[in-house]
Amino acid sequence: MQITEQKDLKAEELRTAIRSVMTRVAQKYGAGSARYANYGSDSLAKQNDADLLVTAKRVVRVGTANLNDLAGEGLQVSHLNKITELNDEFNDLLIEQKLKIGERDIQQEDRVEDGNKIYMLLTKYTQTGQDIWESSDVAKYNDYIIYNTPSGEEPPEDPQL
């Protein structure tokens, strides 16, 4: 959860940096122009992580190509370098998130397997106990019965049977 929160914050920083460049592009070419659309930043707020990574690289590439035209609007190499830096950090956090999710899934699977091992050992002991007490003591035999219900009580009989 912490790495996801960090990733989401970094994504928002990246979007803010991209918007800063796109404001300058809109001032120069207009927001409805083909040159503006060439940056691929439409619906920036709704882009998923993978699309955001691609959009950031695209904005840097197209922005670098148009740097001379946009210098009059205040676009500098430092703006594009900042996007590249944020994009790299975002990419690292995205990878870290995927790794943490994988680790969590492995831990979950290990817990289930450990629980199954404990249950198998328990059933082994209960079968042994039932075998020992089956013919000599009904009360002790009943102590070794495992009911397949959440409460541990014997399930009610079905009246339709």
Secondary structure, DSSP 8 states (H G I E B T S, - for coil): -HHHHHHHHHHHHHHHHHHHHHHHHHHHH-TTSHHHHTT--TTGGG--HHHHHHHHHHHHHHHHHTHHHHGGGT--HHHHHHHHHHHHHHHHHHHHHHHHHHHHHHHHHHHHHHHHHHHHHHHHHHHHHHHHHTTT-HHHHHTT---SSTTSS-----TT-
